[in-house]
Each structure stands twice: as C-alpha cells, then as structure tokens.
Amino acid sequence: MSNYHIKHLEEYYQVYRKSVRDPEAFWEEIAEEHFVWRKKWDKVLSWDFKKPEVKWFEGARLNITENCLDRHLPTRGTKTAILFEPNDPSEEAQHITYRQLHEKVCRMANVLKDQGIGKGDRVCVYLPMIPELAITVLACARIGAIHSVVFAGFSSNALSTRINDSDCKLVVTSDGSYRGSKTIDLKGIVDSALKDCPGVKTVLVAKRIGSEVSMKSGRDLWLEPLVEDAYADCNAELMEAEDPLFILYTSGSTGKPKGMVHSCAGYMVYSAYTFKNIFQYKEDDIYWCTADIGWITGHSYIVYGPLANGATTVMFEGVPSYPDFGRFWEVVQKHKINQFYTAPTAIRALAKESLDFVEKYDLSSLKVLGSVGEPINEEAWHWYNNNIGKGKSPIVDTWWQTETGGIMISPIPYVTPTTPTYATLPFIGIQPALMDEEGKEIKGNQVDGRLCIKFPWPSMARTIWGDHDRYRDTYFSAYENKYFTGDGALRDAVGYYRITGRVDDVIIVSGHNLGTAPIEDSINEHPAVAESAIVGFPHDVKGNALYGFIILKETGESRDRDNLRKEVNQQITEQIGPIAKLDKIQFVPGLPKTRSGKIMRRILRKIAGKDAENLGDISTLLNPEVVKEIKDNAL
Ligand code: PRX
C-alpha cells in the first residue's frame, strides 16, 4: 500500500523524504492506488519553470466526477455527501447522499448540454452557498466545461470583468441570496453585469429566496423545471490529465484579476491527498469548512478534496453572527462536526464576543481545527485552542494559495507537534526555499526570506487564462527556476515555517486577497480625485484593513470631506464589492514619491500603522515635504 494516510511523525519524515527523492515514483503510486482512471498516464511529470510548463500524468484520461461520485456508489450510495445547513437555523438541514448527488449532478450536466455547453466551454457560476453551487461545479466537470465560480459578494462590475476575461457563454445564478438577516438581489447584479457581456447567451436561475425578478426572454431560464425534465444519468466526458478543470480569479498587483487555471488530474490527486491527511478524515466523520465555494478553499476543501475521499462535507449558507454569535458552535453541536476549518478573521470576530456563545454548546465531537487565509495571531490561536478545541484538538494552520490549488505548508494533526502562529512543515512533496533579495537561497535554520517553491507539485496552477506571459512574469521571473509565492516567511530552529505576510502589493483583508491597483483605479475614477494610494494597517478583527491616501483635484477641494469619503466607498462597493471598502481615508496634498515617480508605500504603511517614528532616509524622495504633512494629519 502506498503512503496515502500518514499516522506518525516518523512516517511523515520518511514519506516526505521519499516524495522529494523520487517525486515521480511517489506520486505515481498515490495516483495509481487511490483514484480511478479510464487510461493511465504515459509520463508522470515533465516540467520547465523557464517556459513555464508543468504537466502531471500526461496521457492519462479521467473524469474527476467519477472519482468524486460514481466510484462511491457501490459502498457509499446512502452516505451523506453534502450536508446543507441553511442560513436560517429553523429551516431544515438537507442531507444529500452520494446517490442523490450523482443524480443531481447528472441532471444538471444534461441541462447544461441542452443549452449547448460542451467540453472546453466556460461557465460562470455566481451562486450563494446552496447545494446548486456544488452541483453546478460538478456538472461542469462532468461534461468537461470549465467552471469559473465568482464569489457572490463581488459587484456587477467585478462579475462582468471576469465573465468577459474568460468568454463565458452561460451564467448560473439565483434569484437572490440570504446573508444573515438580509437578502441580496443576485439576479439584479447579474442583469447589470450582463449589460457589458455580449458573449453570454443563457442565464440559468435557481430559486432560493422567492423574490420577484425580471427574466429576459430568450436569455433567462428558471433552473428547476429544466432539472426536473432532464435525464438522470449522464456519461462523464473523458478528460485528458492536463485539460483545464476550472478557472478561479485572484487579485494581482496590477488592475486586472488573474484567472488561475487548474487542470484535471494533478489537482484531483493533490486536493484529495492533502484533505485526507491534513484533516485526518475517517470514514464516518462529518467535516465542515466554513469558506465559500467562491474561493479556492471551497473548491479544494468543500467540493473536490472531500468528495474524492467519499467524505461528508458541510455546506453552510449563513454567517457566524446570525442569528447570534453562537451560530458556528450551534452547528458544530447539531451535526456533531469532527473537523472544523475556518479563517482567523472569523475567530477574531467571535473571540470579541462573550464566551457564553461558546459554552452553551457541546463541542466534544471536534477532533481537528483548521485555519486558513492569513496569518493567525497568537491571541486568536490560543482562544481557538482553549475555547473551541479545549486544548485537545490540534490546530492545523494551513498555508497555501489560489495558485497552489492545495495546502502546501501545514501540520498534520496528531502527527506534527504544533506551535502557535507556525504553519510548521512542508506537506509531502513540497520543497520550499527562502530567498534573499539578491536571488540567493538562504540555507539553514533561524532565517527569513521570500518564500519560493523549488519543484512542481501536482495541483499547481498551469497558467493565467489568456495570459501566459503574465503567469511567467508574476510567478517565475523573480527567482530563477523557482515559483515565487509573493509571501515572506521565516524558518525557525527546528525547521518550522511561519508566514510573515505579503511582500508585494496584495493586502489580505479578512482573509480576502485584495490588490491595491484595482482599488486605486476605482477611486481614481471619482471625479473629485486626482490620485490615490492604498496600504494595509493592522486591524484586530480583519487582520488588515485598508487606509487610503487621496489627493483631490482642485474642483474637489471645496467638497465636504465626509461626503467624499462615503462616495469613494460607494464607488468601490459598486466596482469591486464591499470587502474592498476603506476603513480610513486621509486627504493629502501629495504622495511621497521616488525620483522615478514610484509611490513609496513603505512610508505610507508606517504612517497608517502608527509607526511613523522611524521612517528612514526620506531625503532622496522627490517631495520629502509632504511626509510631515501626511504624518501630522494621520487618522
Ligand atoms: O499571504 C498568504 C495568505 O493568503 C494568500 C493566498 O490567498 P488566496 O489565494 O486568496 O488563498 C487563500 C486560501 C488558501 C497567501 O499568499 N495565507 C493563506 N493561508 C495562510 C496565509 N498566510 C499565513 N498563514 C496562512 N495559513
């Protein structure tokens, strides 16, 4: 038997060494023994980080949905695959078995086919966290269509940019969504997005909130009747290993979002293998990841990874604060959750509330706690450990990215001893390197540098949709022959990694990646604004919040500042989404710039973070005089 399930630290080291010594033999064994293939590969791996080009399991044929659904039917047909917990706790939870999920996915796949969707077509999925979201994703995979899920908190503008970037022909959405005590008019957002998307021919609309929506004839169709009429079986399309499975957008340092492309075979193998080990999933466990499927965490660790292992995966429609701050723990008790995976921002928000919200509930089913999306600070780690895990459930602080497809650095619970704030050791097959600014690898321990990965792993993104040059420039040009993550990290005396944060112009707010450029572009479109710069500053719940420095045009000078602040945030909400709103806005006479005209964000970051005592040498700036002015009026 291959090393599919690691149970001891010795075993981890032994398997890790094996995976690094002969990666091809290692991954071949995992792939061979734990997945179903219609045809095996001719070659396990070929790669060249210069081009860059990476291919895993070339020549193999498969369909990921046969691995996530069909193969479980004989043994797990009546087991719950998806456990849907609605926004409103008084609405009944739904247990969708593997057999039912298989049927629903097949029906949906046939609906898509009837609408002319086939292999390689792009389908945009803009749905709330309801079962239709997972079903649509899997239905696309069933017929080889490439899904592009857009988080349903993004604005119409962000949605249309993403639809057009990958030429989606069809959009799946719902009439609206529930979010705590509010409803959101998703269909309205889609309608306004589609004004700019001539390529979209069809919109399928699931009914969720029962609101009145306008249906454009010839374009919009209610989903339910189509699903009911569809045939309940659908052959899985045969996919090549390297065929794209999905596109998922992530923010970059420049304005345009990057459509990361993940391919079928490698992604399947790695998401499944990491899921099994990092959550130590056992057959009857109930696993809950609170992320939204609109992010990579939901793709890999709500849908594909769990289902490939025949797990029961919870889909939660609600928010942690509704109907009160005890909701997460109420759900843990109700469904006897064994593995619970969430983001530090949620932990920090809940830690501010009374412990009564936790203590009311029986959390004894919990065995593993996970954290993802941003560094977890020491205080939040201890709160999570003491109050939720009761000191008994290991916390897996999992570091990874949209681009990596799966978890890269993380403890394995009950295997790797944990240390607060450390993601600890590289997962099997992952070869990290810390680099200095000159491009040299920093060897040894007790060092810090820029985090790179030296060797391909199966689930790495293969390209940026439509822009391979940008893929190379962003990830493979900073350091020769290495994938550059954009993060800084330190390696301590025992070789544990701690992620210290982004070293580029991406800011992580409440676990969401936000590029400064698109936000600045949006602000600069305001008629009163001449120029702007965004930086992050520490925030006790969000991790980072956004601070905007804005230069007004002369015409804007007479305007009321508070009104302007509201308008700027309104503009950001419309163009990107509420997650990108600024917490602080300071109007400034100028921005500190280098002689070549580059904004010195380092200085602005220090001012925003109330750490402006030692700004270093600013005499080389083009306009050192603005620094004092900005500092004196900082918020
Ligand atoms: O900076 C790192 C941070 O989130 C970035 C990736 O964001 P995204 O592509 O949206 O994926 C988030 C979910 C996988 C990383 O470059 N990050 C993610 N996990 C951690 C983290 N920072 C510190 N510790 C983590 N566990």
Boltz pocket constraint, residues with backbone or C-beta under 6 A from the ligand:
constraints:
  - pocket:
      binder: B
      contacts: [[A, 250], [A, 296], [A, 297], [A, 371], [A, 372], [A, 373], [A, 374], [A, 375], [A, 376], [A, 397], [A, 398], [A, 399], [A, 400], [A, 401], [A, 402], [A, 403], [A, 409], [A, 423], [A, 485], [A, 486], [A, 487], [A, 499], [A, 501], [A, 502], [A, 508], [A, 511], [A, 512], [A, 513]]
      max_distance: 6.0
